[in-house]
Amino acid sequence: MIHQLYPQVFHNYQYELNKDMHIAAAHFIPHEKAGKCANMHGHIYTVNITVAGDELDDAGFLVNFQELKELIHGKLDHTLMNEHRDWFNDQNSNDFPTSEVIARKIYETVQAHLDTLPNKPKCLQVFVRETPTSYVVYRPKAGK
């Protein structure tokens, strides 16, 4: 994997964990504003998930890297994003599988998992690079 620098999230937590992964997946954006992206096409997405917290679990982990990989890579790699109806819904134009929505859905999935852990870490940021020149960053609003 190529070393990648990501936008930093400033916080007061003692621990910060970052998990990188590549996801090979296809998608299309069924909207008139999508242009060529209305046609099915694929990307090798680069995803970075930033998790932080003050307490480690009984194994010494903030969160196990493998858990994050299974949650996201295991779900999305080598799939057609549009077929994940639990994430993307053609009936709601805000839920097309754009990079922005993909980043938000990754955040929601990761944070839901983190909420089940006794040490209660927080997902601070999700970075999704769709192409070498295009990426998005999703951060939850303060207080959420």
N, C-alpha and C positions, 0 to 999 in steps of 0.2 A: 504494500500500500504506500502510496506517495504521502510524504509528510504534508499535512494540511494545517494551516493556521485558521482558527475560527474566531469570530467575534467573542470577546470576553464578557461574561456576566459578572458584575460586581456584587458581592454578597458578603455576609458575615459568618457563614458556616465554616466549621473547622475542616471539613473534608469536601473535596470536589472530585467527581469521577466523570470521565468522558469515554464513551463507547462509540467507535467508528464501525461502520459496516457498508458494504456495497450491496445494492439490491438491483438485480436485473429484472425489469418488469416493463410491460406495455400498458398504454392507456390511450384514451381519446377523450376530447372535451366536446360533448354534444351541445354546442352553442354556436350561434351565428358569429359571435365575436372571436371564435377560436381560430379562424383561418385554416391553415394547413393542419393545425393541431386537432381539428375535428376528425381527421383520419387516424386510424390506429397506427401507432408508432411506439418504439421502445427507447428506453434509456438504461444506462447503468447509473443509478442514483448513488451518490455518496451521502450517507446519513451520519450525523454526529448527535449524540444525546448527552446532555450535561445534567448530572444529578449531584445534589449536595445535601449535606446534613451534618449534624453534630455528634451522632452516636452510631457506632458500628454494631452489627448483630453479633450473636454469640460465636460465629465463625470468624469474626474480624472483618466482615465485609460491610460496606455501605449498602451495596446491592451487588449480587453476583453478576459479573459480565455476561455469563451464559444465559441468565434469565432474560436480560435485555435482548440478546440475540434471538432467543427462541420466540419472544413476544413479537418482534418486528420482522426480522429477517425470515424467521420460520413461517410467518403469515404471508409476506408479500413477495419474496424472491421467486422469480420465474412464474409470475402470474399476470393476468390481465386485471389491472387495478379496478376497472369498472365493475368487475364481477364480485367485488367485496361489498355486498349490499348493506352489511352492517356498518360500513364506513362511508360509502358513496351512494347517493340516491338521486337518480335522474329527475325525480319529481321536484327536487329542491335545487334551484340553480346555484345555491351557495355550497352545495356538496358534490360538485364535480371533482374528479381526481386531478386538480391542479396541484402544483408544488406547494402552494400556500395551504390548501386543505389537507394534503398529505402530511405536511409538517404538524398541523394542528391535531390530526387524528393520531399520529404517532405520540404526540404529547399526551393526549387524553388516555390512550391505551397504557402508556408507561406510568402516568400518574395514578391511574386506577389500580395498577399493580402495586405501586409503592405505598399506596394508602392501606394495603393489607399487611404491610410489614410492621413488626413491633417498633422498629427504630424510626419509622416515619420520615424517610428521606423525601426530598422534593425534586421534581424535574424542573430545572430552571430554563432550559433552552433546547430546541430541536432545530438543527441545521440540515437543510436538504438541498444538495446541489444536483440539478437536473442535467446540466451540460457544463462544459468547461468554463463557460462565461455567464451562467445564470444560476443563482441560488436564492433561497429564502431562509429567513430565520423566524421561528415562532417562539415567542415568550409569553407566558400568561401575564395578565395584568396583575399589578401588585395587589395583594390581599386575596387572591383567588387560589 
